[in-house]
Amino acid sequence: MFVVHLEPEEFVQLIFRKKVPIEARVYPLFGIAALIHLCHVGKTLYYMDRVETNKENETELKSMDCYEIHAQLYRMICLDERLRLQA
């Protein structure tokens, strides 16, 4: 199992090149519901390194440290994927 984050352009290129279905998951990110787009290619999970949230939380999210958001999101996605594979 591998988890890889991609920039939006890279994610879209992967989707069109590999023709894999996209899934969306919601993760709690510092008290904010964050929608993340993902896809599986073999044993690798790719996710788009952009958080979507509602308008009210957008300004709060923009005021947070982007590296902290990135690290927290990566940890949560890795844990979630590992738990899903064990089930």
BAFI-3210 file (N, C-alpha, C; in Angstrom, 3 decimals, decimal comma, padded with zeros to 6 digits):
// residues 87
n [1|2|3|4|5|6|7|8|9|10|11|12|13|14|15|16|17|18|19|20|21|22|23|24|25|26|27|28|29|30|31|32|33|34|35|36|37|38|39|40|41|42|43|44|45|46|47|48|49|50|51|52|53|54|55|56|57|58|59|60|61|62|63|64|65|66|67|68|69|70|71|72|73|74|75|76|77|78|79|80|81|82|83|84|85|86|87]
n.u [000,838|000,582|000,488|-000,063|000,256|-001,045|-000,722|-003,430|-003,394|-001,742|-003,252|-005,589|-004,471|-003,577|-006,028|-007,270|-005,360|-005,089|-007,720|-009,365|-011,811|-012,995|-013,115|-014,652|-013,924|-014,730|-012,987|-012,305|-010,811|-009,065|-011,452|-012,976|-014,948|-013,521|-013,445|-012,047|-010,599|-009,963|-008,203|-007,655|-004,883|-003,831|-002,066|-001,722|-002,811|-003,935|-004,270|-005,859|-004,197|-005,750|-008,079|-011,529|-014,188|-017,014|-018,322|-018,280|-016,214|-014,022|-012,488|-011,412|-009,861|-007,985|-006,499|-004,932|-001,835|-000,358|001,390|000,963|-001,700|-001,396|000,246|-001,388|-003,594|-002,405|-001,605|-004,119|-005,384|-003,661|-003,959|-006,723|-006,859|-005,285|-006,831|-009,123|-008,125|-007,584|-010,057]
n.v [-001,180|002,137|005,648|008,550|011,988|014,308|017,181|019,245|019,364|017,195|015,122|015,144|014,546|011,927|010,615|010,808|009,524|006,896|006,168|005,679|005,286|008,030|008,700|010,206|011,330|012,307|014,028|014,874|017,862|019,602|020,311|020,997|019,944|018,240|017,705|015,306|014,237|011,095|008,267|004,864|003,137|000,209|-000,964|001,489|004,475|007,465|010,904|014,084|016,972|019,082|020,788|020,708|022,582|023,990|027,348|028,902|027,800|028,084|030,502|030,236|027,955|028,869|030,553|028,913|027,106|025,903|023,722|022,315|021,549|019,921|017,839|016,770|015,915|013,968|012,048|011,255|010,182|008,056|006,441|005,900|004,482|002,262|001,067|000,463|-001,484|-003,529|-004,352]
n.w [000,000|-000,908|-000,466|-002,205|-002,747|-005,086|-007,149|-008,372|-011,264|-011,927|-010,843|-012,408|-014,912|-014,401|-013,950|-016,481|-018,050|-016,978|-016,735|-014,419|-011,798|-009,813|-006,369|-003,507|-000,274|003,053|005,498|008,908|009,554|011,663|012,956|010,800|008,089|005,499|002,091|000,037|-002,992|-004,460|-005,939|-006,912|-008,140|-008,945|-006,177|-005,125|-003,658|-004,789|-004,086|-004,450|-003,713|-002,506|-000,552|-000,225|001,027|002,811|002,222|004,581|006,104|004,488|004,635|007,190|006,858|005,001|006,582|008,092|008,618|005,742|005,513|007,845|007,489|005,243|006,296|008,343|006,864|005,193|007,120|008,110|005,820|005,197|007,507|007,376|004,948|005,544|007,592|006,109|004,373|006,138|006,944]
ca.u [000,000|001,260|-000,398|000,670|-000,531|-000,767|-001,295|-004,645|-003,090|-001,232|-004,364|-006,448|-003,736|-003,609|-007,390|-007,515|-004,407|-005,370|-009,168|-009,802|-012,897|-012,657|-013,990|-014,494|-014,087|-014,735|-012,145|-012,341|-009,510|-009,069|-012,831|-013,604|-015,177|-012,723|-013,732|-010,826|-010,806|-008,960|-008,376|-006,737|-004,230|-003,142|-002,025|-001,401|-003,913|-003,553|-005,275|-005,601|-003,734|-006,563|-009,194|-012,771|-015,048|-018,075|-017,887|-018,018|-014,934|-012,958|-011,600|-010,694|-008,880|-006,926|-005,669|-004,104|-000,551|-000,585|002,186|000,279|-002,875|-000,901|000,719|-002,542|-004,380|-001,667|-001,711|-005,486|-005,651|-002,896|-004,618|-008,009|-006,614|-004,810|-007,975|-009,998|-007,518|-007,649|-011,456]
ca.v [000,000|003,421|006,807|009,608|013,189|014,919|018,499|019,069|019,076|015,828|014,224|015,089|013,799|010,510|010,117|010,642|008,575|005,545|005,938|005,075|006,058|008,940|008,639|011,341|011,013|013,474|013,869|016,022|018,525|020,682|020,704|021,374|018,810|018,431|016,755|014,977|013,349|010,036|007,163|003,740|002,552|-000,938|-000,879|002,861|005,417|008,838|011,887|015,442|017,756|020,280|020,553|021,412|022,727|024,966|028,751|029,414|027,288|028,368|031,549|029,680|027,028|029,657|031,197|027,889|026,785|024,912|022,518|021,595|020,951|018,851|016,732|016,172|015,228|012,773|011,055|010,731|009,358|006,809|005,634|005,456|003,460|001,045|000,459|-000,103|-002,699|-004,566|-004,779]
ca.w [000,000|-000,984|-000,553|-002,896|-003,018|-006,377|-007,414|-009,185|-012,667|-011,994|-010,537|-013,592|-015,944|-014,017|-014,157|-017,913|-018,629|-016,493|-016,806|-013,161|-011,168|-008,722|-005,211|-002,601|001,141|003,931|006,685|009,823|009,524|012,651|013,194|009,529|007,187|004,288|001,021|-000,687|-004,139|-004,482|-006,884|-006,738|-009,309|-008,353|-004,715|-004,766|-003,521|-005,129|-003,694|-004,906|-002,571|-002,337|000,349|-000,530|002,193|002,541|002,172|005,923|006,611|003,533|005,143|008,338|006,321|004,361|007,607|008,735|008,006|004,682|005,772|008,911|006,844|004,388|007,132|009,017|005,841|004,784|008,204|008,184|004,644|005,367|008,537|006,832|003,923|006,226|008,253|005,079|003,851|007,155|007,138]
c.u [000,878|000,196|000,425|-000,241|-000,085|-001,372|-002,501|-004,371|-002,602|-002,347|-005,267|-005,763|-003,753|-004,975|-007,648|-006,592|-004,759|-006,845|-009,683|-010,914|-012,377|-013,628|-013,706|-014,749|-014,047|-013,920|-012,311|-010,941|-009,561|-010,482|-013,588|-013,778|-014,479|-013,042|-012,461|-011,165|-009,631|-009,213|-007,325|-006,183|-003,360|-003,213|-001,726|-002,669|-003,362|-004,654|-004,848|-005,310|-004,419|-007,769|-010,383|-013,615|-016,119|-017,543|-017,529|-016,640|-013,759|-011,977|-010,794|-009,582|-007,701|-006,003|-004,744|-002,811|-000,735|000,210|001,557|-000,964|-002,450|-000,490|-000,451|-003,389|-003,708|-001,777|-003,093|-005,812|-004,906|-003,553|-005,937|-007,812|-006,144|-005,959|-008,939|-009,439|-007,580|-009,055|-011,839]
c.v [001,237|004,505|007,954|010,798|013,778|016,320|018,302|018,720|017,647|014,809|014,057|014,313|012,301|009,901|009,862|009,606|007,138|005,161|005,168|005,915|006,897|008,683|009,857|010,864|012,313|013,141|015,088|016,627|019,742|021,217|021,128|020,113|019,093|017,326|016,563|014,005|012,379|009,071|006,097|003,329|001,425|-000,851|000,534|003,711|006,810|009,772|013,278|016,301|019,118|019,917|021,366|021,430|023,756|026,398|029,298|029,001|027,604|029,406|031,056|028,747|027,779|030,321|030,209|027,671|025,658|023,626|021,655|020,884|019,738|017,631|016,011|015,364|013,927|011,678|010,427|009,826|008,033|005,893|005,070|004,330|002,155|000,315|-000,171|-001,405|-003,848|-005,126|-005,895]
c.w [000,000|-001,059|-001,121|-003,101|-004,352|-006,427|-008,338|-010,650|-012,844|-011,767|-011,759|-014,714|-015,653|-014,299|-015,642|-018,544|-018,246|-016,564|-015,586|-012,541|-010,000|-007,575|-004,347|-001,184|001,935|005,177|007,581|009,919|010,434|012,873|011,958|008,688|005,862|003,286|000,194|-001,811|-004,226|-005,632|-006,585|-008,093|-008,761|-006,843|-004,228|-004,725|-003,808|-004,644|-004,142|-003,687|-002,511|-001,487|-000,134|000,729|001,874|002,659|003,549|006,443|005,694|004,070|006,339|007,870|005,692|005,376|008,315|007,950|006,987|004,902|006,863|008,361|006,028|005,217|007,808|008,029|005,411|005,851|008,243|007,010|004,749|006,393|008,025|005,825|004,563|006,924|007,259|004,519|004,859|007,316|006,196]
res [m|f|v|v|h|l|e|p|e|e|f|v|q|l|i|f|r|k|k|v|p|i|e|a|r|v|y|p|l|f|g|i|a|a|l|i|h|l|c|h|v|g|k|t|l|y|y|m|d|r|v|e|t|n|k|e|n|e|t|e|l|k|s|m|d|c|y|e|i|h|a|q|l|y|r|m|i|c|l|d|e|r|l|r|l|q|a]
***
